[in-house]
Amino acid sequence: MVLHSPAVVPAAECDRYTNESHPHEAGYDSYMAGYVFIRMSHLQTMQGISAQQPVPPRFRRYLEVMRRFQDKVNIIRASIDHICLVGEDPVSRRPQWLYVTLAPSRAATINSAQIAELFSPYGSVDIRPLDGTHFLVAAHSFYCAKDILRAYRSHKLIHVTYYNMWKHSRAVQVLLWTSISVSILGIGWTFLGKSS
């Protein structure tokens, strides 16, 4: 219910689109894309406009208001909320990942869906299992991440902390220890070669 909401009326030969759904039909998909664009444009344009404005905005005004979204593609559940087709992508405004460790006694009894259910009172989360006892959690907001950390600060069976690649990534740890081992072998080989 927005003031001066535009009426979107399909052409006579496409009248069936007003009462029936025809997904993946080219005409219907085009109609729905246009419908959503007009509605979103109107909502954006009418923000902050007084209810006493007697004249509805012209289409040109919609285009001016929507220009800030031009060449930007929305990304769902990613570290950034959109990508720019022209220019630099935005800086990430997502919270840092959470790293969940289960007590060995609970490893077989809790899966990623159950963890998502446990964390759901604090907000929307995405869970990625790493193995039977470790999970990565992407929280939808900083408040959600902080609330989860606070709630599970002293939990006996589920430990939650911020994810640290150097500390928690198995691949990074293997690479680091391999590099250290190769370096030590190289130094030892060089030292033994010089002494003989």
CYANA upper distance limits for C-alpha pairs under 8 A (distance plus 0.5 A):
  1 MET  CA      5 SER  CA      7.97
  2 VAL  CA     43 LEU  CA      7.72
  2 VAL  CA     46 MET  CA      8.25
  3 LEU  CA     46 MET  CA      8.13
  3 LEU  CA     51 ALA  CA      7.41
  4 HIS  CA     55 VAL  CA      8.41
  4 HIS  CA     56 PRO  CA      5.88
  5 SER  CA     39 ARG  CA      8.26
  5 SER  CA     42 HIS  CA      7.44
  6 PRO  CA     38 ILE  CA      8.17
  6 PRO  CA     39 ARG  CA      7.98
  6 PRO  CA     42 HIS  CA      8.05
  8 VAL  CA     35 TYR  CA      7.13
 10 PRO  CA     14 CYS  CA      6.37
 10 PRO  CA     15 ASP  CA      6.44
 10 PRO  CA     17 TYR  CA      7.95
 10 PRO  CA     18 THR  CA      7.94
 10 PRO  CA     31 TYR  CA      8.01
 11 ALA  CA     15 ASP  CA      6.83
 14 CYS  CA     27 GLY  CA      8.45
 15 ASP  CA     19 ASN  CA      8.40
 16 ARG  CA     20 GLU  CA      6.46
 17 TYR  CA     21 SER  CA      6.87
 17 TYR  CA     22 HIS  CA      7.77
 17 TYR  CA     28 TYR  CA      7.03
 21 SER  CA     28 TYR  CA      8.31
 22 HIS  CA     28 TYR  CA      6.50
 22 HIS  CA     29 ASP  CA      8.46
 23 PRO  CA     28 TYR  CA      7.04
 23 PRO  CA     29 ASP  CA      6.91
 24 HIS  CA     28 TYR  CA      7.71
 24 HIS  CA     29 ASP  CA      6.59
 25 GLU  CA     29 ASP  CA      6.55
 26 ALA  CA     30 SER  CA      6.63
 27 GLY  CA     31 TYR  CA      6.61
 28 TYR  CA     32 MET  CA      6.64
 29 ASP  CA     33 ALA  CA      6.63
 30 SER  CA     34 GLY  CA      6.68
 31 TYR  CA     35 TYR  CA      6.52
 32 MET  CA     36 VAL  CA      6.58
 33 ALA  CA     37 PHE  CA      6.65
 34 GLY  CA     38 ILE  CA      6.66
 35 TYR  CA     39 ARG  CA      6.73
 36 VAL  CA     40 MET  CA      6.50
 37 PHE  CA     41 SER  CA      6.42
 38 ILE  CA     42 HIS  CA      6.59
 39 ARG  CA     43 LEU  CA      6.78
 40 MET  CA     44 GLN  CA      6.67
 41 SER  CA     45 THR  CA      6.51
 41 SER  CA     62 TYR  CA      5.92
 41 SER  CA     63 LEU  CA      8.21
 41 SER  CA     65 VAL  CA      7.81
 41 SER  CA     66 MET  CA      6.87
 42 HIS  CA     46 MET  CA      6.51
 42 HIS  CA     62 TYR  CA      7.13
 43 LEU  CA     47 GLN  CA      6.91
 44 GLN  CA     65 VAL  CA      7.46
 44 GLN  CA     66 MET  CA      8.12
 45 THR  CA     49 ILE  CA      8.45
 45 THR  CA     57 PRO  CA      8.38
 45 THR  CA     61 ARG  CA      7.88
 45 THR  CA     62 TYR  CA      6.69
 45 THR  CA     65 VAL  CA      6.55
 49 ILE  CA     53 GLN  CA      7.79
 57 PRO  CA     61 ARG  CA      6.72
 57 PRO  CA     62 TYR  CA      8.01
 58 ARG  CA     62 TYR  CA      7.49
 59 PHE  CA     63 LEU  CA      7.11
 60 ARG  CA     64 GLU  CA      6.91
 61 ARG  CA     65 VAL  CA      6.75
 62 TYR  CA     66 MET  CA      6.56
 63 LEU  CA     67 ARG  CA      6.52
 66 MET  CA     70 GLN  CA      7.39
 71 ASP  CA     84 CYS  CA      6.42
 71 ASP  CA     85 LEU  CA      5.68
 71 ASP  CA     86 VAL  CA      6.78
 72 LYS  CA     82 HIS  CA      6.79
 72 LYS  CA     83 ILE  CA      6.16
 72 LYS  CA     84 CYS  CA      5.10
 72 LYS  CA     85 LEU  CA      6.51
 72 LYS  CA     86 VAL  CA      8.49
 73 VAL  CA     82 HIS  CA      5.76
 73 VAL  CA     83 ILE  CA      5.83
 73 VAL  CA     84 CYS  CA      7.03
 73 VAL  CA     85 LEU  CA      8.01
 74 ASN  CA     81 ASP  CA      6.54
 74 ASN  CA     82 HIS  CA      4.78
 74 ASN  CA     83 ILE  CA      7.21
 75 ILE  CA     80 ILE  CA      7.53
 75 ILE  CA     81 ASP  CA      5.66
 75 ILE  CA     82 HIS  CA      5.30
 75 ILE  CA     83 ILE  CA      7.55
 76 ILE  CA     81 ASP  CA      7.04
 76 ILE  CA     82 HIS  CA      8.49
 77 ARG  CA     81 ASP  CA      8.21
 79 SER  CA     92 SER  CA      6.21
 79 SER  CA     93 ARG  CA      7.90
 79 SER  CA     94 ARG  CA      6.32
 80 ILE  CA     90 PRO  CA      7.31
 80 ILE  CA     91 VAL  CA      7.39
 80 ILE  CA     92 SER  CA      5.26
 80 ILE  CA     93 ARG  CA      7.16
 80 ILE  CA     94 ARG  CA      7.45
 81 ASP  CA     92 SER  CA      8.09
 81 ASP  CA     93 ARG  CA      8.48
 82 HIS  CA     89 ASP  CA      7.93
 82 HIS  CA     90 PRO  CA      7.82
 83 ILE  CA     89 ASP  CA      5.78
 83 ILE  CA     90 PRO  CA      7.63
 84 CYS  CA     88 GLU  CA      6.79
 84 CYS  CA     89 ASP  CA      5.65
 84 CYS  CA     90 PRO  CA      8.19
 94 ARG  CA    139 ALA  CA      8.50
 94 ARG  CA    140 HIS  CA      7.61
 94 ARG  CA    141 SER  CA      7.02
 94 ARG  CA    142 PHE  CA      7.72
 95 PRO  CA    138 ALA  CA      8.12
 95 PRO  CA    139 ALA  CA      7.21
 95 PRO  CA    140 HIS  CA      7.93
 95 PRO  CA    141 SER  CA      6.61
 95 PRO  CA    142 PHE  CA      5.67
 95 PRO  CA    145 ALA  CA      7.48
 96 GLN  CA    138 ALA  CA      7.97
 96 GLN  CA    162 TYR  CA      7.16
 96 GLN  CA    163 TYR  CA      7.55
 97 TRP  CA    136 LEU  CA      7.05
 97 TRP  CA    137 VAL  CA      6.14
 97 TRP  CA    138 ALA  CA      5.61
 97 TRP  CA    139 ALA  CA      7.59
 97 TRP  CA    162 TYR  CA      6.54
 97 TRP  CA    163 TYR  CA      5.89
 98 LEU  CA    136 LEU  CA      6.32
 98 LEU  CA    137 VAL  CA      5.41
 98 LEU  CA    138 ALA  CA      7.00
 98 LEU  CA    139 ALA  CA      8.23
 98 LEU  CA    145 ALA  CA      7.88
 98 LEU  CA    160 VAL  CA      7.10
 98 LEU  CA    161 THR  CA      6.16
 98 LEU  CA    162 TYR  CA      4.98
 98 LEU  CA    163 TYR  CA      5.56
 99 TYR  CA    134 HIS  CA      7.64
 99 TYR  CA    135 PHE  CA      6.46
 99 TYR  CA    136 LEU  CA      5.50
 99 TYR  CA    137 VAL  CA      6.84
 99 TYR  CA    160 VAL  CA      6.17
 99 TYR  CA    161 THR  CA      5.80
 99 TYR  CA    162 TYR  CA      6.15
 99 TYR  CA    163 TYR  CA      5.35
 99 TYR  CA    168 HIS  CA      8.38
100 VAL  CA    133 THR  CA      8.42
100 VAL  CA    134 HIS  CA      6.03
100 VAL  CA    135 PHE  CA      5.55
100 VAL  CA    136 LEU  CA      6.84
100 VAL  CA    137 VAL  CA      7.82
100 VAL  CA    158 ILE  CA      7.35
100 VAL  CA    159 HIS  CA      6.19
100 VAL  CA    160 VAL  CA      5.12
100 VAL  CA    161 THR  CA      7.19
101 THR  CA    133 THR  CA      6.09
101 THR  CA    134 HIS  CA      5.23
101 THR  CA    135 PHE  CA      7.24
101 THR  CA    158 ILE  CA      6.44
101 THR  CA    159 HIS  CA      5.60
101 THR  CA    160 VAL  CA      6.99
102 LEU  CA    106 ARG  CA      6.67
102 LEU  CA    107 ALA  CA      6.34
102 LEU  CA    133 THR  CA      5.44
102 LEU  CA    134 HIS  CA      7.01
102 LEU  CA    157 LEU  CA      6.39
102 LEU  CA    158 ILE  CA      5.30
102 LEU  CA    159 HIS  CA      6.85
103 ALA  CA    107 ALA  CA      6.89
103 ALA  CA    133 THR  CA      7.72
103 ALA  CA    156 LYS  CA      8.25
103 ALA  CA    157 LEU  CA      5.41
103 ALA  CA    158 ILE  CA      6.79
103 ALA  CA    159 HIS  CA      8.36
104 PRO  CA    108 ALA  CA      8.50
104 PRO  CA    133 THR  CA      7.47
106 ARG  CA    110 ILE  CA      6.72
106 ARG  CA    157 LEU  CA      7.45
107 ALA  CA    132 GLY  CA      6.18
107 ALA  CA    133 THR  CA      5.65
108 ALA  CA    132 GLY  CA      7.49
110 ILE  CA    114 GLN  CA      6.52
110 ILE  CA    115 ILE  CA      7.51
111 ASN  CA    115 ILE  CA      6.94
112 SER  CA    116 ALA  CA      6.68
112 SER  CA    127 ILE  CA      6.41
112 SER  CA    128 ARG  CA      7.49
112 SER  CA    129 PRO  CA      6.83
112 SER  CA    135 PHE  CA      8.00
113 ALA  CA    117 GLU  CA      6.75
113 ALA  CA    127 ILE  CA      8.22
114 GLN  CA    118 LEU  CA      6.68
115 ILE  CA    119 PHE  CA      6.70
115 ILE  CA    127 ILE  CA      8.17
116 ALA  CA    120 SER  CA      6.39
116 ALA  CA    125 VAL  CA      6.83
116 ALA  CA    126 ASP  CA      7.60
116 ALA  CA    127 ILE  CA      7.10
117 GLU  CA    121 PRO  CA      8.40
119 PHE  CA    123 GLY  CA      7.48
119 PHE  CA    124 SER  CA      8.36
119 PHE  CA    125 VAL  CA      7.75
119 PHE  CA    148 ILE  CA      7.17
120 SER  CA    124 SER  CA      6.43
120 SER  CA    125 VAL  CA      7.55
122 TYR  CA    144 CYS  CA      5.73
122 TYR  CA    145 ALA  CA      8.46
122 TYR  CA    147 ASP  CA      6.68
122 TYR  CA    148 ILE  CA      6.94
123 GLY  CA    139 ALA  CA      7.80
123 GLY  CA    140 HIS  CA      7.40
123 GLY  CA    141 SER  CA      8.29
123 GLY  CA    144 CYS  CA      5.86
124 SER  CA    139 ALA  CA      6.77
124 SER  CA    140 HIS  CA      6.10
124 SER  CA    144 CYS  CA      8.18
125 VAL  CA    137 VAL  CA      7.02
125 VAL  CA    138 ALA  CA      6.04
125 VAL  CA    139 ALA  CA      5.08
125 VAL  CA    140 HIS  CA      6.49
126 ASP  CA    137 VAL  CA      6.20
126 ASP  CA    138 ALA  CA      5.62
126 ASP  CA    139 ALA  CA      7.17
127 ILE  CA    135 PHE  CA      7.15
127 ILE  CA    136 LEU  CA      6.32
127 ILE  CA    137 VAL  CA      5.20
127 ILE  CA    138 ALA  CA      7.05
128 ARG  CA    135 PHE  CA      6.10
128 ARG  CA    136 LEU  CA      5.59
128 ARG  CA    137 VAL  CA      6.94
129 PRO  CA    134 HIS  CA      6.81
129 PRO  CA    135 PHE  CA      4.86
129 PRO  CA    136 LEU  CA      6.84
130 LEU  CA    134 HIS  CA      5.89
130 LEU  CA    135 PHE  CA      5.73
130 LEU  CA    136 LEU  CA      7.50
131 ASP  CA    135 PHE  CA      7.61
136 LEU  CA    163 TYR  CA      8.14
139 ALA  CA    144 CYS  CA      6.55
139 ALA  CA    145 ALA  CA      6.05
140 HIS  CA    144 CYS  CA      7.18
140 HIS  CA    145 ALA  CA      8.30
141 SER  CA    145 ALA  CA      6.95
142 PHE  CA    146 LYS  CA      6.68
143 TYR  CA    147 ASP  CA      6.55
144 CYS  CA    148 ILE  CA      6.74
145 ALA  CA    149 LEU  CA      6.74
146 LYS  CA    150 ARG  CA      6.56
147 ASP  CA    151 ALA  CA      6.53
148 ILE  CA    152 TYR  CA      6.64
148 ILE  CA    160 VAL  CA      8.30
149 LEU  CA    153 ARG  CA      6.23
149 LEU  CA    160 VAL  CA      6.54
149 LEU  CA    161 THR  CA      7.11
151 ALA  CA    155 HIS  CA      8.35
152 TYR  CA    158 ILE  CA      7.38
152 TYR  CA    159 HIS  CA      7.00
152 TYR  CA    160 VAL  CA      6.75
153 ARG  CA    159 HIS  CA      7.63
153 ARG  CA    160 VAL  CA      7.46
154 SER  CA    159 HIS  CA      8.18
155 HIS  CA    159 HIS  CA      6.94
163 TYR  CA    168 HIS  CA      7.19
164 ASN  CA    168 HIS  CA      6.17
164 ASN  CA    169 SER  CA      8.05
165 MET  CA    169 SER  CA      5.59
165 MET  CA    172 VAL  CA      7.62
166 TRP  CA    172 VAL  CA      6.77
166 TRP  CA    173 GLN  CA      7.27
167 LYS  CA    173 GLN  CA      7.90
168 HIS  CA    173 GLN  CA      8.37
169 SER  CA    173 GLN  CA      6.75
170 ARG  CA    174 VAL  CA      6.60
171 ALA  CA    175 LEU  CA      6.63
172 VAL  CA    176 LEU  CA      6.47
173 GLN  CA    177 TRP  CA      6.60
174 VAL  CA    178 THR  CA      6.45
175 LEU  CA    179 SER  CA      6.59
176 LEU  CA    180 ILE  CA      6.74
177 TRP  CA    181 SER  CA      6.54
178 THR  CA    182 VAL  CA      6.58
179 SER  CA    183 SER  CA      6.56
180 ILE  CA    184 ILE  CA      6.68
181 SER  CA    185 LEU  CA      6.65
182 VAL  CA    186 GLY  CA      6.48
183 SER  CA    187 ILE  CA      6.63
184 ILE  CA    188 GLY  CA      6.53
185 LEU  CA    189 TRP  CA      6.43
186 GLY  CA    190 THR  CA      6.60
187 ILE  CA    191 PHE  CA      6.56
188 GLY  CA    192 LEU  CA      6.54
189 TRP  CA    193 GLY  CA      6.47
190 THR  CA    194 LYS  CA      6.76
191 PHE  CA    195 SER  CA      6.76
192 LEU  CA    196 SER  CA      6.76
